[in-house]
Amino acid sequence: MEQTYAIELKNITKRFGKIVANDGINLKVKRGEILSLLGENGSGKTTLMNMISGIYFPDEGRILVDGKAVSIRSPKDSFDLGIGMIHQHFKLIDVMTAAENIILGLKGNAVLDMKKVHKDIQELVDRYGFDLDPAQKVYTMSVSQKQTVEIVKMLYRGANILILDEPTNGLDPVGIEELRELIRSFPAKGITVILSSHILSEVQQIADHVGIIAGGV
């Protein structure tokens, strides 16, 4: 029986004018797997991840999710497919709380039941073992805590495939180790992880498999 993958990229190419950022890339990620995409800064890793998350659209090639060809033209499309990306530069509003950032942009009733929102987020935090207070203001948080908010935001929206772009950037050694332990725990909870990094020693301690990208290929 043919293997079905959580994410499969077939001959993905992306150009920006005369610059070829990704050239015919093929990639397969199994369900419950931690795959690291390793490459130097400027190698095309982020561009590739941005196509899976709907920020860019490939000029050529196909993206398959669970064996089905999909068209991902916006982050909403990726959310609908259970894909969430945590960017290297966080997309949070500092004066808002963790909970407010997590639900920001979601469609719903005109009047939100914030008590229920806090309860739902706390249940998610407890399930995954996050160290996060939903009522804490973002501007009082460490880099590690802000990253946790971004991860919880994706999980709250139903993501079961997480893309992390250079996730250890800005973390201290303690934060890096905590992140490693967190990522290692995801497969057992049904979460597939694609991790983009340029540091070999980091991915060796986390990933089940490593894909190498250089010069967009």
N, C-alpha and C positions, 0 to 999 in steps of 0.2 A: 504494500500500500504506500502511495506517495505521501511524503511528509508534508504536513500543513504547518506553516510558520505564523507566529504572531505578526511579524512584519517581514515582508520580502520586497527588496528593491531589485528591479531588473533594468539594467542599462540606463541608469539615471544620469542625465546630462543637464547642466545648468550653465548658461552663458550670461555674462553681463557685458554687452557690446562685444569687443574682440577678446575679452578675457573669458577663458573657460574655467569656471570654478570647480565643476565636477564633470568628469568625462567618462561616461559609460560605466557607472559604478553598480556593482551587484552586491547585495548584502542580505543575509538571512538571520533572523533571530527567533529562536524557539520560545514557546510559552514557558514562563517561569525561569527564564535564563537571564543572566547578567552578562551582557556583551559590552565590551569597551571598544570604542573607536579611537585609536591612538594615532596621533600625528602632530607635527609641529604647528605652531601658530601660523595661520595663513594657508594651511594645507587643504582647506575645503570642508573641514569637519562640521563647522557651524552651519554652513550653507546647506549641507546635506540634511542635518537635523531640522533646519528651518523648513525644508520641503516636506518632511514627515509631519511637522506641526502646523503646516498651512500658511506659513509666512511667505514662502516663495512657492512657485509652481514650476515643476520641471519642464524644460524645453523638449526633452525626449525621455522615453522610458516609462515604466509602469511601477506603481506602488500597490502591493497586495496586503490586505489585513485579513488574517485567518483564511488565507487561500483565495480571497475574493479581490478582484481589481477594484480600486477605489479612486475617486477624484477628490483630492484634498486641496481646496482653494481658499480656505480660511481657517483660523484657529477654531472656529465653531465646528467646522467639518471634522477636525481632528478630535475635538471633545466628544462629538457624537459617536466617534469610532472608539472611544475609550483611551485616547492618547493625550497625554499632558506633558508639556515641556517646561522645565525649570531653567530659566535663562541665566547666563553668567552675571548679568546685571539685573538685579531684582526689579520687579514691576509693582512696587508697593507704595502706598501713600502714607507718609510718616506720621501725620497727625491723627490717623485713624487707628482703631484697634485691630488686633489680629483677626477677630471675627468679622469686622466690617470689611477688611481687605479680602477675606476669603469669599464672602458673598457678593462682593462688588461686581456689577455687570450681569448678574444672574437674573433671568426673567422670573417673575413671581407676582404675588399679590401687591397691591398698592401700599398696604400697611404690613410691614414685616413683623413677625413674632420673634423678636430678638431673644426672648427667653428660650424659645424652642431652638433657635439657631445656635445659641451658646451650648445648650444641652446636646444637640447633635454633634457639634464640633468636639465637645469634651469627650463624648463616647468614641469618636474617631481617634482622638489623641490617646485615650486610654487603651484602645484596641491595638494601636501600633507602638505604644510606649514612648510617645513623643514627650519632650519637656516643653510644654507650651501652655500659657495662660490666655484663653481666648479674649479676655478683657484688657490685656496689656497693650499699651500704645506702641506702635512700631518704632518710633524715634527713641524709645528707651531700650531697644533690643540690641543684642550682639549680632554680628554677621551670621553666626550659626543659628540663632533664633529666627532671624529674618528668612533664612533659607528653609527652616522648618515650616514657617508660615506658607511659603510658596509650595512646598510639597503637600501640606495639608490642603491647600486650596485646590490642587489638582485631584487629590483623592476625594475630596468633598464633592467635586463635580463628576465623579464616577470613573476617573482614569484607572485603568489596569495595566497600561503601558506607560512608564515614566521615562522621559528623556532628560538627562542632566548634563548641561553644557559646562565643562570645567568647574565642577561643583566644589572643589577644594580651594578655589581661588579666594584669598582673603581670610581663610580659616587658620586659626592657630593649631599647634599639634594636637591639643585635646579635642578641638572641634573636628579635625580631620579623622581622628580615631573614632569619635562618636558617629560621624557620617559613615565610615566604613562599616561599623556594626549595624547601623540602620539599613544600609543598602543590602548587606548580607541577609538581613531578616526578611526582605521583601518577597523573594520567591516562595517561601513557605506560606505567605499570605496571599498568593495568587497574583503577585505583581511582577511583570516583566520589566527589565531595566536596560536602557541603552545609555551608556556613560561615555561622554566625550572628554578626552584628556590628552595632554602632551607630556605627561610624566609617567614613564614606564613603571617605576617602583610602586606607584600608587595603584595602577590598574592590575598589576600582578597579584596584589593582595585582595582584590575584590572580584575581578571578572572570572566568569566561567570560560569565556572565549575572548580573544582579542582580534580585532580587524585593524589593519594598518592602512592609513591613507597618506599619500605624499603627492604633492603637486596636482591634487584634484582627482587622483585615480587610486 
